[in-house]
Amino acid sequence: MTDRLKTSMWVDAHVRTCFAADMPTFIVSKGDADRGGILLKVNAFAAGISLYEQALDFDGNKMWRQLATFDQSTEREADALIAKKRQYDSDAWVLEIEDVKGIYELDAPLSEF
């Protein structure tokens, strides 16, 4: 068994990091504190909305998978996709990041698949 950072600790640290970078971040849904997955809704306002899901590569390294991108006018569709994912995985956390300046960077590589 490998050691893994608790999801709740990662979420708390990520929220604080985003706030320090002047990006308000909100926990929309809490999941399993120890092993829950993470969904990120990055709202870049005029530049649109991106949804990301935390995943692991074949070697067990953390990565992000982009689920979809939306125009600001279709934010309800983004929320509907999140709700659908939460129905499937109720242990997942959902964070919404308000990235007005367009400076948000993921903390792990983005999957190309």
C-alpha positions in Angstrom: 0.0 0.0 0.0 1.4 3.4 -0.9 1.1 6.5 1.3 -1.2 9.1 -0.1 -2.2 12.6 1.0 -5.7 12.7 2.3 -8.1 14.4 -0.1 -9.3 16.8 2.6 -5.8 18.0 3.2 -5.1 18.5 -0.5 -8.4 20.4 -0.8 -7.6 22.7 2.1 -4.1 23.4 0.8 -5.4 24.1 -2.7 -8.1 26.5 -1.5 -5.5 28.4 0.5 -3.1 28.5 -2.4 -5.7 29.8 -4.8 -6.9 32.5 -2.4 -3.2 33.6 -1.9 -3.1 34.0 -5.7 -6.3 36.1 -5.7 -8.4 33.4 -7.1 -11.5 32.8 -4.8 -12.1 29.1 -4.5 -15.1 27.4 -3.1 -15.8 23.8 -2.0 -19.1 23.2 -3.8 -19.4 19.5 -2.6 -17.5 17.6 0.0 -16.6 14.0 -0.6 -14.7 11.3 1.2 -12.1 13.0 3.4 -9.5 10.3 2.9 -9.8 8.9 -0.6 -12.4 11.0 -2.5 -11.8 12.1 -6.1 -11.6 15.7 -7.1 -13.5 17.7 -9.8 -12.4 21.2 -10.6 -14.6 23.8 -12.2 -12.3 26.6 -13.3 -14.3 29.7 -14.2 -12.2 32.1 -16.3 -15.4 34.2 -17.0 -15.0 35.7 -20.5 -12.5 32.9 -21.4 -15.0 30.2 -20.5 -15.3 27.4 -18.0 -13.1 24.3 -17.9 -13.9 21.1 -16.0 -11.1 18.8 -14.8 -11.1 15.4 -13.1 -8.2 14.1 -11.0 -6.9 10.7 -12.3 -3.9 8.5 -12.1 -1.6 7.5 -14.9 -0.4 3.9 -15.5 2.4 4.4 -13.0 0.2 5.7 -10.3 1.2 9.3 -10.7 -1.4 12.1 -10.3 -2.7 13.8 -13.5 -5.7 15.7 -14.6 -8.2 14.8 -17.3 -10.1 17.6 -19.0 -13.8 16.7 -19.1 -15.1 19.6 -21.1 -15.0 23.3 -21.8 -18.0 25.6 -21.9 -18.8 29.2 -22.8 -19.9 31.4 -19.9 -23.4 31.3 -21.3 -23.6 27.6 -20.9 -22.5 27.4 -17.2 -25.7 25.4 -16.4 -24.4 22.6 -18.7 -21.2 22.5 -16.8 -23.1 22.2 -13.5 -25.3 19.5 -15.0 -22.1 17.5 -16.0 -20.8 17.9 -12.4 -24.1 16.7 -11.0 -24.0 13.7 -13.3 -20.5 12.8 -12.2 -21.5 13.2 -8.5 -24.4 10.8 -9.0 -21.9 8.2 -10.2 -19.3 9.1 -7.5 -20.8 10.6 -4.4 -17.3 10.5 -2.7 -15.9 13.1 -5.1 -15.1 16.7 -4.0 -16.1 19.6 -6.3 -14.1 22.8 -6.2 -15.0 26.0 -8.1 -12.1 28.3 -8.8 -12.8 31.9 -10.0 -9.9 32.7 -12.3 -10.6 36.3 -13.4 -7.0 36.9 -14.5 -6.6 33.6 -16.4 -3.6 32.5 -14.4 -4.7 29.2 -12.9 -2.4 26.2 -13.4 -3.0 22.6 -12.6 -0.7 21.0 -10.0 -0.1 17.9 -12.1 0.2 17.2 -15.9 -2.9 17.3 -18.1 -3.7 13.9 -19.7 -3.4 13.9 -23.5 -6.1 11.2 -23.7 
